[in-house]
Amino acid sequence: MTISALARVEVPAAFWRKQRVGELRPDRAAGLAAQFAADVKGTGLETPRFTLVLVDDATLAAAASLVARHPLRAYEAVQLATALAVIPADPSMRFVSFDTQLNAAAAAEGLQLL
């Protein structure tokens, strides 16, 4: 599975936000954040589950264009721009998000949703 390097911040931020509003216990948020970190980096026994795509100037320029066309927040636009950059190398890629607006933008940009 391929993800933007920004997910290294976005995913744990979502866990800790849920902890702060009382939807997750602190130990559960910490456990989820640690498991995600292991999925990204791998462990001594397992390889990483995700391939990270670094954010470069071209991705940021594409994200800036996306926010003009779609009602996206900055990180969402970068996530989408990252996915669009990966498509030429992996045309069978499916886009996954829990965000309705991001999914709509991805579909409008021609990505197949999972």
Jmol script that loads the backbone (N, CA, C; Angstrom):
load data "model"
ATOM      1  N   MET A   1       0.854  -1.162   0.000  1.00  0.00           N
ATOM      2  CA  MET A   1       0.000   0.000   0.000  1.00  0.00           C
ATOM      3  C   MET A   1       0.906   1.233   0.000  1.00  0.00           C
ATOM      4  N   THR A   2       0.552   2.202  -0.783  1.00  0.00           N
ATOM      5  CA  THR A   2       1.322   3.434  -0.911  1.00  0.00           C
ATOM      6  C   THR A   2       0.594   4.578  -0.218  1.00  0.00           C
ATOM      7  N   ILE A   3       1.340   5.337   0.574  1.00  0.00           N
ATOM      8  CA  ILE A   3       0.759   6.486   1.266  1.00  0.00           C
ATOM      9  C   ILE A   3       1.708   7.673   1.160  1.00  0.00           C
ATOM     10  N   SER A   4       1.153   8.845   1.282  1.00  0.00           N
ATOM     11  CA  SER A   4       1.966  10.052   1.336  1.00  0.00           C
ATOM     12  C   SER A   4       2.734  10.083   2.653  1.00  0.00           C
ATOM     13  N   ALA A   5       3.939  10.606   2.604  1.00  0.00           N
ATOM     14  CA  ALA A   5       4.723  10.761   3.829  1.00  0.00           C
ATOM     15  C   ALA A   5       3.980  11.613   4.855  1.00  0.00           C
ATOM     16  N   LEU A   6       3.066  12.467   4.407  1.00  0.00           N
ATOM     17  CA  LEU A   6       2.278  13.280   5.337  1.00  0.00           C
ATOM     18  C   LEU A   6       1.419  12.435   6.277  1.00  0.00           C
ATOM     19  N   ALA A   7       1.100  11.228   5.859  1.00  0.00           N
ATOM     20  CA  ALA A   7       0.305  10.343   6.712  1.00  0.00           C
ATOM     21  C   ALA A   7       1.020  10.039   8.018  1.00  0.00           C
ATOM     22  N   ARG A   8       2.352  10.158   8.022  1.00  0.00           N
ATOM     23  CA  ARG A   8       3.101   9.942   9.261  1.00  0.00           C
ATOM     24  C   ARG A   8       2.677  10.927  10.340  1.00  0.00           C
ATOM     25  N   VAL A   9       2.135  12.073   9.940  1.00  0.00           N
ATOM     26  CA  VAL A   9       1.634  13.075  10.885  1.00  0.00           C
ATOM     27  C   VAL A   9       0.115  12.977  10.995  1.00  0.00           C
ATOM     28  N   GLU A  10      -0.557  12.860   9.865  1.00  0.00           N
ATOM     29  CA  GLU A  10      -2.025  12.883   9.857  1.00  0.00           C
ATOM     30  C   GLU A  10      -2.660  11.748  10.654  1.00  0.00           C
ATOM     31  N   VAL A  11      -2.176  10.550  10.498  1.00  0.00           N
ATOM     32  CA  VAL A  11      -2.815   9.408  11.150  1.00  0.00           C
ATOM     33  C   VAL A  11      -2.677   9.478  12.669  1.00  0.00           C
ATOM     34  N   PRO A  12      -1.452   9.649  13.216  1.00  0.00           N
ATOM     35  CA  PRO A  12      -1.393   9.775  14.678  1.00  0.00           C
ATOM     36  C   PRO A  12      -2.148  11.002  15.197  1.00  0.00           C
ATOM     37  N   ALA A  13      -2.168  12.077  14.414  1.00  0.00           N
ATOM     38  CA  ALA A  13      -2.919  13.266  14.839  1.00  0.00           C
ATOM     39  C   ALA A  13      -4.397  12.928  15.006  1.00  0.00           C
ATOM     40  N   ALA A  14      -4.925  12.102  14.119  1.00  0.00           N
ATOM     41  CA  ALA A  14      -6.331  11.694  14.229  1.00  0.00           C
ATOM     42  C   ALA A  14      -6.561  10.865  15.487  1.00  0.00           C
ATOM     43  N   PHE A  15      -5.638   9.958  15.803  1.00  0.00           N
ATOM     44  CA  PHE A  15      -5.780   9.154  17.027  1.00  0.00           C
ATOM     45  C   PHE A  15      -5.770  10.051  18.267  1.00  0.00           C
ATOM     46  N   TRP A  16      -4.803  10.965  18.326  1.00  0.00           N
ATOM     47  CA  TRP A  16      -4.682  11.821  19.510  1.00  0.00           C
ATOM     48  C   TRP A  16      -5.827  12.821  19.606  1.00  0.00           C
ATOM     49  N   ARG A  17      -6.352  13.262  18.463  1.00  0.00           N
ATOM     50  CA  ARG A  17      -7.525  14.154  18.490  1.00  0.00           C
ATOM     51  C   ARG A  17      -8.706  13.407  19.107  1.00  0.00           C
ATOM     52  N   LYS A  18      -8.899  12.145  18.703  1.00  0.00           N
ATOM     53  CA  LYS A  18      -9.988  11.347  19.274  1.00  0.00           C
ATOM     54  C   LYS A  18      -9.775  11.115  20.774  1.00  0.00           C
ATOM     55  N   GLN A  19      -8.541  10.976  21.186  1.00  0.00           N
ATOM     56  CA  GLN A  19      -8.259  10.820  22.619  1.00  0.00           C
ATOM     57  C   GLN A  19      -8.614  12.097  23.366  1.00  0.00           C
ATOM     58  N   ARG A  20      -8.251  13.255  22.807  1.00  0.00           N
ATOM     59  CA  ARG A  20      -8.521  14.524  23.492  1.00  0.00           C
ATOM     60  C   ARG A  20     -10.010  14.799  23.643  1.00  0.00           C
ATOM     61  N   VAL A  21     -10.836  14.329  22.704  1.00  0.00           N
ATOM     62  CA  VAL A  21     -12.282  14.570  22.809  1.00  0.00           C
ATOM     63  C   VAL A  21     -13.007  13.423  23.525  1.00  0.00           C
ATOM     64  N   GLY A  22     -12.230  12.465  24.033  1.00  0.00           N
ATOM     65  CA  GLY A  22     -12.823  11.403  24.831  1.00  0.00           C
ATOM     66  C   GLY A  22     -13.315  10.201  24.064  1.00  0.00           C
ATOM     67  N   GLU A  23     -12.995  10.082  22.791  1.00  0.00           N
ATOM     68  CA  GLU A  23     -13.448   8.938  21.996  1.00  0.00           C
ATOM     69  C   GLU A  23     -12.477   7.761  22.061  1.00  0.00           C
ATOM     70  N   LEU A  24     -11.246   7.999  22.525  1.00  0.00           N
ATOM     71  CA  LEU A  24     -10.259   6.934  22.715  1.00  0.00           C
ATOM     72  C   LEU A  24      -9.572   7.138  24.054  1.00  0.00           C
ATOM     73  N   ARG A  25      -9.312   6.034  24.739  1.00  0.00           N
ATOM     74  CA  ARG A  25      -8.511   6.111  25.957  1.00  0.00           C
ATOM     75  C   ARG A  25      -7.067   6.437  25.575  1.00  0.00           C
ATOM     76  N   PRO A  26      -6.329   7.089  26.451  1.00  0.00           N
ATOM     77  CA  PRO A  26      -4.933   7.425  26.137  1.00  0.00           C
ATOM     78  C   PRO A  26      -4.081   6.210  25.760  1.00  0.00           C
ATOM     79  N   ASP A  27      -4.265   5.084  26.466  1.00  0.00           N
ATOM     80  CA  ASP A  27      -3.476   3.902  26.148  1.00  0.00           C
ATOM     81  C   ASP A  27      -3.829   3.344  24.771  1.00  0.00           C
ATOM     82  N   ARG A  28      -5.080   3.470  24.379  1.00  0.00           N
ATOM     83  CA  ARG A  28      -5.503   2.981  23.052  1.00  0.00           C
ATOM     84  C   ARG A  28      -4.943   3.884  21.952  1.00  0.00           C
ATOM     85  N   ALA A  29      -4.991   5.196  22.161  1.00  0.00           N
ATOM     86  CA  ALA A  29      -4.414   6.126  21.184  1.00  0.00           C
ATOM     87  C   ALA A  29      -2.920   5.872  21.028  1.00  0.00           C
ATOM     88  N   ALA A  30      -2.233   5.679  22.150  1.00  0.00           N
ATOM     89  CA  ALA A  30      -0.797   5.407  22.096  1.00  0.00           C
ATOM     90  C   ALA A  30      -0.508   4.096  21.367  1.00  0.00           C
ATOM     91  N   GLY A  31      -1.319   3.090  21.642  1.00  0.00           N
ATOM     92  CA  GLY A  31      -1.144   1.797  20.972  1.00  0.00           C
ATOM     93  C   GLY A  31      -1.371   1.883  19.476  1.00  0.00           C
ATOM     94  N   LEU A  32      -2.428   2.596  19.075  1.00  0.00           N
ATOM     95  CA  LEU A  32      -2.706   2.757  17.647  1.00  0.00           C
ATOM     96  C   LEU A  32      -1.600   3.544  16.953  1.00  0.00           C
ATOM     97  N   ALA A  33      -1.133   4.606  17.607  1.00  0.00           N
ATOM     98  CA  ALA A  33      -0.053   5.406  17.028  1.00  0.00           C
ATOM     99  C   ALA A  33       1.217   4.570  16.889  1.00  0.00           C
ATOM    100  N   ALA A  34       1.522   3.767  17.887  1.00  0.00           N
ATOM    101  CA  ALA A  34       2.718   2.908  17.831  1.00  0.00           C
ATOM    102  C   ALA A  34       2.582   1.852  16.736  1.00  0.00           C
ATOM    103  N   GLN A  35       1.394   1.266  16.598  1.00  0.00           N
ATOM    104  CA  GLN A  35       1.186   0.260  15.552  1.00  0.00           C
ATOM    105  C   GLN A  35       1.315   0.881  14.163  1.00  0.00           C
ATOM    106  N   PHE A  36       0.761   2.081  13.996  1.00  0.00           N
ATOM    107  CA  PHE A  36       0.886   2.756  12.703  1.00  0.00           C
ATOM    108  C   PHE A  36       2.358   3.047  12.405  1.00  0.00           C
ATOM    109  N   ALA A  37       3.106   3.518  13.410  1.00  0.00           N
ATOM    110  CA  ALA A  37       4.535   3.784  13.216  1.00  0.00           C
ATOM    111  C   ALA A  37       5.270   2.513  12.793  1.00  0.00           C
ATOM    112  N   ALA A  38       4.919   1.389  13.408  1.00  0.00           N
ATOM    113  CA  ALA A  38       5.533   0.116  13.027  1.00  0.00           C
ATOM    114  C   ALA A  38       5.143  -0.280  11.604  1.00  0.00           C
ATOM    115  N   ASP A  39       3.894  -0.002  11.222  1.00  0.00           N
ATOM    116  CA  ASP A  39       3.456  -0.296   9.855  1.00  0.00           C
ATOM    117  C   ASP A  39       4.221   0.542   8.840  1.00  0.00           C
ATOM    118  N   VAL A  40       4.565   1.772   9.228  1.00  0.00           N
ATOM    119  CA  VAL A  40       5.292   2.673   8.326  1.00  0.00           C
ATOM    120  C   VAL A  40       6.771   2.314   8.265  1.00  0.00           C
ATOM    121  N   LYS A  41       7.372   2.092   9.418  1.00  0.00           N
ATOM    122  CA  LYS A  41       8.822   1.882   9.488  1.00  0.00           C
ATOM    123  C   LYS A  41       9.236   0.422   9.440  1.00  0.00           C
ATOM    124  N   GLY A  42       8.307  -0.463   9.778  1.00  0.00           N
ATOM    125  CA  GLY A  42       8.669  -1.859   9.944  1.00  0.00           C
ATOM    126  C   GLY A  42       9.194  -2.073  11.353  1.00  0.00           C
ATOM    127  N   THR A  43       9.474  -3.311  11.669  1.00  0.00           N
ATOM    128  CA  THR A  43      10.052  -3.661  12.960  1.00  0.00           C
ATOM    129  C   THR A  43      11.270  -4.533  12.676  1.00  0.00           C
ATOM    130  N   GLY A  44      11.937  -4.950  13.705  1.00  0.00           N
ATOM    131  CA  GLY A  44      13.062  -5.853  13.497  1.00  0.00           C
ATOM    132  C   GLY A  44      12.654  -7.167  12.852  1.00  0.00           C
ATOM    133  N   LEU A  45      11.369  -7.526  13.007  1.00  0.00           N
ATOM    134  CA  LEU A  45      10.878  -8.805  12.498  1.00  0.00           C
ATOM    135  C   LEU A  45      10.034  -8.677  11.233  1.00  0.00           C
ATOM    136  N   GLU A  46       9.465  -7.501  11.002  1.00  0.00           N
ATOM    137  CA  GLU A  46       8.552  -7.324   9.861  1.00  0.00           C
ATOM    138  C   GLU A  46       8.984  -6.138   9.020  1.00  0.00           C
ATOM    139  N   THR A  47       8.749  -6.255   7.718  1.00  0.00           N
ATOM    140  CA  THR A  47       9.026  -5.145   6.822  1.00  0.00           C
ATOM    141  C   THR A  47       7.874  -4.144   6.905  1.00  0.00           C
ATOM    142  N   PRO A  48       8.097  -2.908   6.476  1.00  0.00           N
ATOM    143  CA  PRO A  48       7.004  -1.924   6.496  1.00  0.00           C
ATOM    144  C   PRO A  48       5.818  -2.401   5.652  1.00  0.00           C
ATOM    145  N   ARG A  49       4.632  -2.083   6.109  1.00  0.00           N
ATOM    146  CA  ARG A  49       3.417  -2.424   5.358  1.00  0.00           C
ATOM    147  C   ARG A  49       3.107  -1.375   4.296  1.00  0.00           C
ATOM    148  N   PHE A  50       3.672  -0.169   4.465  1.00  0.00           N
ATOM    149  CA  PHE A  50       3.381   0.935   3.561  1.00  0.00           C
ATOM    150  C   PHE A  50       4.634   1.374   2.831  1.00  0.00           C
ATOM    151  N   THR A  51       4.442   1.829   1.610  1.00  0.00           N
ATOM    152  CA  THR A  51       5.496   2.500   0.867  1.00  0.00           C
ATOM    153  C   THR A  51       5.190   3.993   0.949  1.00  0.00           C
ATOM    154  N   LEU A  52       6.145   4.763   1.440  1.00  0.00           N
ATOM    155  CA  LEU A  52       5.947   6.203   1.571  1.00  0.00           C
ATOM    156  C   LEU A  52       6.349   6.920   0.294  1.00  0.00           C
ATOM    157  N   VAL A  53       5.517   7.876  -0.099  1.00  0.00           N
ATOM    158  CA  VAL A  53       5.826   8.752  -1.226  1.00  0.00           C
ATOM    159  C   VAL A  53       6.148  10.118  -0.637  1.00  0.00           C
ATOM    160  N   LEU A  54       7.363  10.575  -0.901  1.00  0.00           N
ATOM    161  CA  LEU A  54       7.779  11.869  -0.367  1.00  0.00           C
ATOM    162  C   LEU A  54       7.067  13.000  -1.091  1.00  0.00           C
ATOM    163  N   VAL A  55       6.887  14.087  -0.386  1.00  0.00           N
ATOM    164  CA  VAL A  55       6.229  15.264  -0.951  1.00  0.00           C
ATOM    165  C   VAL A  55       7.326  16.177  -1.511  1.00  0.00           C
ATOM    166  N   ASP A  56       7.224  16.473  -2.805  1.00  0.00           N
ATOM    167  CA  ASP A  56       8.211  17.343  -3.440  1.00  0.00           C
ATOM    168  C   ASP A  56       7.522  18.592  -3.982  1.00  0.00           C
ATOM    169  N   ASP A  57       8.291  19.458  -4.619  1.00  0.00           N
ATOM    170  CA  ASP A  57       7.726  20.709  -5.140  1.00  0.00           C
ATOM    171  C   ASP A  57       6.619  20.469  -6.161  1.00  0.00           C
ATOM    172  N   ALA A  58       6.782  19.458  -7.007  1.00  0.00           N
ATOM    173  CA  ALA A  58       5.754  19.171  -8.016  1.00  0.00           C
ATOM    174  C   ALA A  58       4.443  18.747  -7.350  1.00  0.00           C
ATOM    175  N   THR A  59       4.549  17.966  -6.289  1.00  0.00           N
ATOM    176  CA  THR A  59       3.349  17.531  -5.564  1.00  0.00           C
ATOM    177  C   THR A  59       2.665  18.721  -4.908  1.00  0.00           C
ATOM    178  N   LEU A  60       3.449  19.612  -4.324  1.00  0.00           N
ATOM    179  CA  LEU A  60       2.864  20.799  -3.701  1.00  0.00           C
ATOM    180  C   LEU A  60       2.206  21.706  -4.735  1.00  0.00           C
ATOM    181  N   ALA A  61       2.807  21.840  -5.897  1.00  0.00           N
ATOM    182  CA  ALA A  61       2.205  22.652  -6.964  1.00  0.00           C
ATOM    183  C   ALA A  61       0.896  22.023  -7.430  1.00  0.00           C
ATOM    184  N   ALA A  62       0.889  20.701  -7.564  1.00  0.00           N
ATOM    185  CA  ALA A  62      -0.346  20.009  -7.954  1.00  0.00           C
ATOM    186  C   ALA A  62      -1.419  20.182  -6.884  1.00  0.00           C
ATOM    187  N   ALA A  63      -1.024  20.113  -5.614  1.00  0.00           N
ATOM    188  CA  ALA A  63      -1.982  20.291  -4.518  1.00  0.00           C
ATOM    189  C   ALA A  63      -2.565  21.695  -4.538  1.00  0.00           C
ATOM    190  N   ALA A  64      -1.734  22.686  -4.831  1.00  0.00           N
ATOM    191  CA  ALA A  64      -2.227  24.067  -4.909  1.00  0.00           C
ATOM    192  C   ALA A  64      -3.262  24.209  -6.024  1.00  0.00           C
ATOM    193  N   SER A  65      -3.069  23.503  -7.121  1.00  0.00           N
ATOM    194  CA  SER A  65      -4.061  23.525  -8.202  1.00  0.00           C
ATOM    195  C   SER A  65      -5.348  22.815  -7.793  1.00  0.00           C
ATOM    196  N   LEU A  66      -5.198  21.727  -7.042  1.00  0.00           N
ATOM    197  CA  LEU A  66      -6.374  20.965  -6.616  1.00  0.00           C
ATOM    198  C   LEU A  66      -7.296  21.770  -5.711  1.00  0.00           C
ATOM    199  N   VAL A  67      -6.735  22.606  -4.840  1.00  0.00           N
ATOM    200  CA  VAL A  67      -7.598  23.376  -3.938  1.00  0.00           C
ATOM    201  C   VAL A  67      -8.395  24.436  -4.683  1.00  0.00           C
ATOM    202  N   ALA A  68      -7.962  24.803  -5.887  1.00  0.00           N
ATOM    203  CA  ALA A  68      -8.743  25.734  -6.698  1.00  0.00           C
ATOM    204  C   ALA A  68      -9.947  25.041  -7.320  1.00  0.00           C
ATOM    205  N   ARG A  69      -9.839  23.729  -7.522  1.00  0.00           N
ATOM    206  CA  ARG A  69     -10.915  22.972  -8.179  1.00  0.00           C
ATOM    207  C   ARG A  69     -11.844  22.248  -7.215  1.00  0.00           C
ATOM    208  N   HIS A  70     -11.368  21.987  -6.013  1.00  0.00           N
ATOM    209  CA  HIS A  70     -12.135  21.161  -5.072  1.00  0.00           C
ATOM    210  C   HIS A  70     -12.083  21.780  -3.670  1.00  0.00           C
ATOM    211  N   PRO A  71     -13.148  21.594  -2.882  1.00  0.00           N
ATOM    212  CA  PRO A  71     -13.170  22.141  -1.512  1.00  0.00           C
ATOM    213  C   PRO A  71     -12.363  21.261  -0.556  1.00  0.00           C
ATOM    214  N   LEU A  72     -11.039  21.313  -0.681  1.00  0.00           N
ATOM    215  CA  LEU A  72     -10.150  20.474   0.111  1.00  0.00           C
ATOM    216  C   LEU A  72      -9.333  21.306   1.090  1.00  0.00           C
ATOM    217  N   ARG A  73      -9.030  20.715   2.231  1.00  0.00           N
ATOM    218  CA  ARG A  73      -8.060  21.303   3.146  1.00  0.00           C
ATOM    219  C   ARG A  73      -6.665  21.006   2.587  1.00  0.00           C
ATOM    220  N   ALA A  74      -5.678  21.705   3.109  1.00  0.00           N
ATOM    221  CA  ALA A  74      -4.316  21.615   2.571  1.00  0.00           C
ATOM    222  C   ALA A  74      -3.784  20.181   2.560  1.00  0.00           C
ATOM    223  N   TYR A  75      -3.841  19.493   3.699  1.00  0.00           N
ATOM    224  CA  TYR A  75      -3.302  18.134   3.748  1.00  0.00           C
ATOM    225  C   TYR A  75      -4.066  17.190   2.830  1.00  0.00           C
ATOM    226  N   GLU A  76      -5.371  17.374   2.718  1.00  0.00           N
ATOM    227  CA  GLU A  76      -6.157  16.539   1.807  1.00  0.00           C
ATOM    228  C   GLU A  76      -5.682  16.727   0.370  1.00  0.00           C
ATOM    229  N   ALA A  77      -5.440  17.972  -0.007  1.00  0.00           N
ATOM    230  CA  ALA A  77      -4.981  18.254  -1.364  1.00  0.00           C
ATOM    231  C   ALA A  77      -3.621  17.622  -1.622  1.00  0.00           C
ATOM    232  N   VAL A  78      -2.745  17.657  -0.634  1.00  0.00           N
ATOM    233  CA  VAL A  78      -1.426  17.027  -0.800  1.00  0.00           C
ATOM    234  C   VAL A  78      -1.576  15.509  -0.904  1.00  0.00           C
ATOM    235  N   GLN A  79      -2.459  14.936  -0.103  1.00  0.00           N
ATOM    236  CA  GLN A  79      -2.709  13.491  -0.201  1.00  0.00           C
ATOM    237  C   GLN A  79      -3.198  13.122  -1.604  1.00  0.00           C
ATOM    238  N   LEU A  80      -4.135  13.891  -2.112  1.00  0.00           N
ATOM    239  CA  LEU A  80      -4.669  13.620  -3.442  1.00  0.00           C
ATOM    240  C   LEU A  80      -3.603  13.828  -4.519  1.00  0.00           C
ATOM    241  N   ALA A  81      -2.836  14.884  -4.410  1.00  0.00           N
ATOM    242  CA  ALA A  81      -1.768  15.132  -5.379  1.00  0.00           C
ATOM    243  C   ALA A  81      -0.745  13.999  -5.357  1.00  0.00           C
ATOM    244  N   THR A  82      -0.465  13.476  -4.187  1.00  0.00           N
ATOM    245  CA  THR A  82       0.449  12.343  -4.071  1.00  0.00           C
ATOM    246  C   THR A  82      -0.114  11.133  -4.801  1.00  0.00           C
ATOM    247  N   ALA A  83      -1.389  10.857  -4.592  1.00  0.00           N
ATOM    248  CA  ALA A  83      -2.016   9.720  -5.272  1.00  0.00           C
ATOM    249  C   ALA A  83      -1.986   9.902  -6.789  1.00  0.00           C
ATOM    250  N   LEU A  84      -2.274  11.094  -7.235  1.00  0.00           N
ATOM    251  CA  LEU A  84      -2.251  11.354  -8.680  1.00  0.00           C
ATOM    252  C   LEU A  84      -0.847  11.181  -9.254  1.00  0.00           C
ATOM    253  N   ALA A  85       0.168  11.492  -8.463  1.00  0.00           N
ATOM    254  CA  ALA A  85       1.546  11.329  -8.924  1.00  0.00           C
ATOM    255  C   ALA A  85       1.947   9.859  -9.035  1.00  0.00           C
ATOM    256  N   VAL A  86       1.314   8.995  -8.236  1.00  0.00           N
ATOM    257  CA  VAL A  86       1.643   7.574  -8.230  1.00  0.00           C
ATOM    258  C   VAL A  86       0.956   6.820  -9.369  1.00  0.00           C
ATOM    259  N   ILE A  87      -0.150   7.309  -9.841  1.00  0.00           N
ATOM    260  CA  ILE A  87      -0.946   6.612 -10.856  1.00  0.00           C
ATOM    261  C   ILE A  87      -0.126   6.163 -12.078  1.00  0.00           C
ATOM    262  N   PRO A  88       0.739   6.999 -12.644  1.00  0.00           N
ATOM    263  CA  PRO A  88       1.500   6.523 -13.810  1.00  0.00           C
ATOM    264  C   PRO A  88       2.323   5.258 -13.524  1.00  0.00           C
ATOM    265  N   ALA A  89       2.835   5.117 -12.301  1.00  0.00           N
ATOM    266  CA  ALA A  89       3.621   3.935 -11.950  1.00  0.00           C
ATOM    267  C   ALA A  89       2.741   2.752 -11.552  1.00  0.00           C
ATOM    268  N   ASP A  90       1.510   3.033 -11.128  1.00  0.00           N
ATOM    269  CA  ASP A  90       0.599   1.977 -10.672  1.00  0.00           C
ATOM    270  C   ASP A  90      -0.828   2.300 -11.099  1.00  0.00           C
ATOM    271  N   PRO A  91      -1.141   2.093 -12.397  1.00  0.00           N
ATOM    272  CA  PRO A  91      -2.476   2.457 -12.910  1.00  0.00           C
ATOM    273  C   PRO A  91      -3.634   1.709 -12.249  1.00  0.00           C
ATOM    274  N   SER A  92      -3.356   0.591 -11.599  1.00  0.00           N
ATOM    275  CA  SER A  92      -4.437  -0.167 -10.956  1.00  0.00           C
ATOM    276  C   SER A  92      -4.694   0.303  -9.522  1.00  0.00           C
ATOM    277  N   MET A  93      -3.971   1.326  -9.081  1.00  0.00           N
ATOM    278  CA  MET A  93      -4.121   1.824  -7.719  1.00  0.00           C
ATOM    279  C   MET A  93      -5.556   2.261  -7.434  1.00  0.00           C
ATOM    280  N   ARG A  94      -6.004   1.999  -6.224  1.00  0.00           N
ATOM    281  CA  ARG A  94      -7.307   2.438  -5.743  1.00  0.00           C
ATOM    282  C   ARG A  94      -7.071   3.461  -4.639  1.00  0.00           C
ATOM    283  N   PHE A  95      -7.902   4.482  -4.592  1.00  0.00           N
ATOM    284  CA  PHE A  95      -7.786   5.543  -3.599  1.00  0.00           C
ATOM    285  C   PHE A  95      -8.691   5.218  -2.421  1.00  0.00           C
ATOM    286  N   VAL A  96      -8.172   5.378  -1.203  1.00  0.00           N
ATOM    287  CA  VAL A  96      -8.932   5.076   0.011  1.00  0.00           C
ATOM    288  C   VAL A  96      -8.896   6.283   0.942  1.00  0.00           C
ATOM    289  N   SER A  97     -10.057   6.690   1.410  1.00  0.00           N
ATOM    290  CA  SER A  97     -10.156   7.765   2.390  1.00  0.00           C
ATOM    291  C   SER A  97     -11.496   7.640   3.097  1.00  0.00           C
ATOM    292  N   PHE A  98     -11.538   8.119   4.329  1.00  0.00           N
ATOM    293  CA  PHE A  98     -12.806   8.177   5.062  1.00  0.00           C
ATOM    294  C   PHE A  98     -13.467   9.542   4.906  1.00  0.00           C
ATOM    295  N   ASP A  99     -12.839  10.429   4.153  1.00  0.00           N
ATOM    296  CA  ASP A  99     -13.330  11.790   3.971  1.00  0.00           C
ATOM    297  C   ASP A  99     -14.174  11.872   2.693  1.00  0.00           C
ATOM    298  N   THR A 100     -15.427  12.239   2.839  1.00  0.00           N
ATOM    299  CA  THR A 100     -16.357  12.289   1.703  1.00  0.00           C
ATOM    300  C   THR A 100     -15.921  13.291   0.645  1.00  0.00           C
ATOM    301  N   GLN A 101     -15.519  14.483   1.061  1.00  0.00           N
ATOM    302  CA  GLN A 101     -15.097  15.499   0.087  1.00  0.00           C
ATOM    303  C   GLN A 101     -13.821  15.077  -0.641  1.00  0.00           C
ATOM    304  N   LEU A 102     -12.901  14.462   0.069  1.00  0.00           N
ATOM    305  CA  LEU A 102     -11.666  13.998  -0.554  1.00  0.00           C
ATOM    306  C   LEU A 102     -11.967  12.886  -1.548  1.00  0.00           C
ATOM    307  N   ASN A 103     -12.852  11.975  -1.192  1.00  0.00           N
ATOM    308  CA  ASN A 103     -13.253  10.920  -2.124  1.00  0.00           C
ATOM    309  C   ASN A 103     -13.911  11.499  -3.379  1.00  0.00           C
ATOM    310  N   ALA A 104     -14.750  12.493  -3.202  1.00  0.00           N
ATOM    311  CA  ALA A 104     -15.415  13.123  -4.349  1.00  0.00           C
ATOM    312  C   ALA A 104     -14.382  13.789  -5.256  1.00  0.00           C
ATOM    313  N   ALA A 105     -13.423  14.472  -4.666  1.00  0.00           N
ATOM    314  CA  ALA A 105     -12.365  15.123  -5.453  1.00  0.00           C
ATOM    315  C   ALA A 105     -11.527  14.074  -6.174  1.00  0.00           C
ATOM    316  N   ALA A 106     -11.192  12.983  -5.491  1.00  0.00           N
ATOM    317  CA  ALA A 106     -10.402  11.917  -6.110  1.00  0.00           C
ATOM    318  C   ALA A 106     -11.144  11.314  -7.295  1.00  0.00           C
ATOM    319  N   ALA A 107     -12.422  11.063  -7.124  1.00  0.00           N
ATOM    320  CA  ALA A 107     -13.223  10.516  -8.220  1.00  0.00           C
ATOM    321  C   ALA A 107     -13.296  11.506  -9.381  1.00  0.00           C
ATOM    322  N   ALA A 108     -13.480  12.787  -9.069  1.00  0.00           N
ATOM    323  CA  ALA A 108     -13.533  13.812 -10.116  1.00  0.00           C
ATOM    324  C   ALA A 108     -12.210  13.922 -10.868  1.00  0.00           C
ATOM    325  N   GLU A 109     -11.114  13.590 -10.196  1.00  0.00           N
ATOM    326  CA  GLU A 109      -9.792  13.628 -10.833  1.00  0.00           C
ATOM    327  C   GLU A 109      -9.483  12.317 -11.562  1.00  0.00           C
ATOM    328  N   GLY A 110     -10.437  11.386 -11.552  1.00  0.00           N
ATOM    329  CA  GLY A 110     -10.269  10.143 -12.319  1.00  0.00           C
ATOM    330  C   GLY A 110      -9.708   8.965 -11.553  1.00  0.00           C
ATOM    331  N   LEU A 111      -9.556   9.100 -10.249  1.00  0.00           N
ATOM    332  CA  LEU A 111      -9.050   7.971  -9.471  1.00  0.00           C
ATOM    333  C   LEU A 111     -10.168   6.984  -9.183  1.00  0.00           C
ATOM    334  N   GLN A 112      -9.819   5.724  -9.136  1.00  0.00           N
ATOM    335  CA  GLN A 112     -10.773   4.693  -8.751  1.00  0.00           C
ATOM    336  C   GLN A 112     -10.771   4.590  -7.227  1.00  0.00           C
ATOM    337  N   LEU A 113     -11.957   4.576  -6.647  1.00  0.00           N
ATOM    338  CA  LEU A 113     -12.081   4.502  -5.187  1.00  0.00           C
ATOM    339  C   LEU A 113     -12.235   3.061  -4.753  1.00  0.00           C
ATOM    340  N   LEU A 114     -11.698   2.767  -3.582  1.00  0.00           N
ATOM    341  CA  LEU A 114     -11.860   1.436  -3.016  1.00  0.00           C
ATOM    342  C   LEU A 114     -13.102   1.411  -2.165  1.00  0.00           C
TER     343      LEU A 114
END
end "model"
wireframe off; spacefill off
backbone 0.3
color backbone group
